[in-house]
Amino acid sequence: MNTTRELIDIADKYGAKNYLPLPVVLNWGRGSRVRDVDGREYLDFLSCYSALNFGHQHPSLVGALTQQATQLAVCSRAFMSEQLCLFERELAQFCEMDCVLPMNSGTEAVETALKIARKWGQQKKGVPPEKNKIIAMRNNFHGRTITVVSFSTEDLYRNGYGPFTPGFSIVDFGDAEALEKCIDENTIAVLMEPIQAEAGILIPQAGYLSKVRELCTANNVLLMFDEIQTGLGRTGRDFCFQHEAARPDLLILGKSLGGGLLPLSAVLAPKSVMDVIRPGEHGSTFGGNPLACAVGREAVRILREEKLSARSEELGKKAMARLRELSFPQVKEIRGKGLLIGIELKGSARPYCEKLAERGVLCKETHDTVIRIAPPLTISEKDLMDGVEKVTKVLADPS
Ligand SMILES: Cc1ncc(COP(=O)(O)O)c(C=O)c1O
């Protein structure tokens, strides 16, 4: 068997360098624990950026996956599948939305929502295609395709990828007045994350999301929430928008919808909006395949039956309370909702994440200065608090 060092050398030689991972090479995971190839065990405090809300290898998700794999894994979208039909109904009912359009990655779901919004803008709002405008937020993260990075405000995500897709305007996240000023008669949609996780767990002031909802309603503009990272229990509610009762028109889900086992994303919308898409106008070979749908159904069932959103809220409060009990000169702010917690430092967070890895806790800096803490929602209270204790020790003595 190869050692960590040997495998890192292999990746250095053969892999693209589009990530800068910590020097840890994993080959096992159960619940909130993972092991590296040298047999060291860690707590997973990152959860694959919230794709692992149910932890690694949740038994009933693995059961749904293996059962469906031996039944019917993939079928042409030229036919229907039992799992797809049931998944669509169960997800729509869970989200209290009319219709579902399943895709694979989160970025694809965002692209899908943009396509739906543009068609709706032309067909239902009557905005000419060359004039339609979608408003996105400064510091957004919605994925990596050329259209999606067209409205990123992060140079790193855009450098060298132009020319970009036109039709987007940017306003400051959290500034409802700026949004109001930016909305005009050609505005068809507003796209935002209710908490900007990749930007460093940026949480808007209370009342902002409902104000955005009001503005969109008043101006006949579609509100699209990207809950790919914040949805499915992560912030202590099934969906982050429920903290403010600011229900979107389009809801975009991904990551944990696939149960931490495979890619599955979806856009949910009212019938009057979804019906702008006609047969042949959009699709995906693997989008809505029976294997992914069987897992997605089970993911929704577990979230509801194991009451993971309430658990996320309760555990998140305990972790935040402990972190806030102590004061560290290098910590600027500790903020979070549910089990999505950011510790913002005055300097680089990378050395702290490296130290934490050495001490058996895996997390990763986001936007250089923020340590993100986002363990599986199924983590035991003991493991969570043990990990938090290690974080406090590393903050107290990073050497
Ligand atoms: C809010 C948000 N939107 C979209 C994406 C893109 O999802 P994917 O990497 O599955 O394409 C991510 C991924 O981190 C995300 O956090």
The ligand as an SDF file (V2000), in Angstrom:
LIG
                    3D

 16 16  0  0  0  0  0  0  0  0999 V2000
  -23.5070   28.0600   -2.7140 C   0  0  0  0  0  0  0  0  0  0  0  0
  -22.9220   27.1670   -3.7550 C   0  0  0  0  0  0  0  0  0  0  0  0
  -23.4190   27.1710   -4.9930 N   0  0  0  0  0  0  0  0  0  0  0  0
  -22.9390   26.3810   -5.9640 C   0  0  0  0  0  0  0  0  0  0  0  0
  -21.8850   25.5220   -5.7150 C   0  0  0  0  0  0  0  0  0  0  0  0
  -21.3440   24.6550   -6.8250 C   0  0  0  0  0  0  0  0  0  0  0  0
  -21.6790   23.3330   -6.6150 O   0  0  0  0  0  0  0  0  0  0  0  0
  -20.8560   22.1560   -7.3580 P   0  0  0  0  0  0  0  0  0  0  0  0
  -19.4460   22.2310   -6.8780 O   0  0  0  0  0  0  0  0  0  0  0  0
  -21.5650   20.8970   -6.9730 O   0  0  0  0  0  0  0  0  0  0  0  0
  -20.9570   22.4340   -8.8170 O   0  0  0  0  0  0  0  0  0  0  0  0
  -21.3160   25.4780   -4.4420 C   0  0  0  0  0  0  0  0  0  0  0  0
  -20.1650   24.6050   -4.1470 C   0  0  0  0  0  0  0  0  0  0  0  0
  -19.4110   24.8100   -3.2310 O   0  0  0  0  0  0  0  0  0  0  0  0
  -21.8460   26.3190   -3.4380 C   0  0  0  0  0  0  0  0  0  0  0  0
  -21.3410   26.3250   -2.1950 O   0  0  0  0  0  0  0  0  0  0  0  0
  1  2  1  0
  2  3  1  0
  2 15  2  0
  3  4  2  0
  4  5  1  0
  5  6  1  0
  5 12  2  0
  6  7  1  0
  7  8  1  0
  8  9  2  0
  8 10  1  0
  8 11  1  0
 12 13  1  0
 12 15  1  0
 13 14  2  0
 15 16  1  0
M  END
$$$$
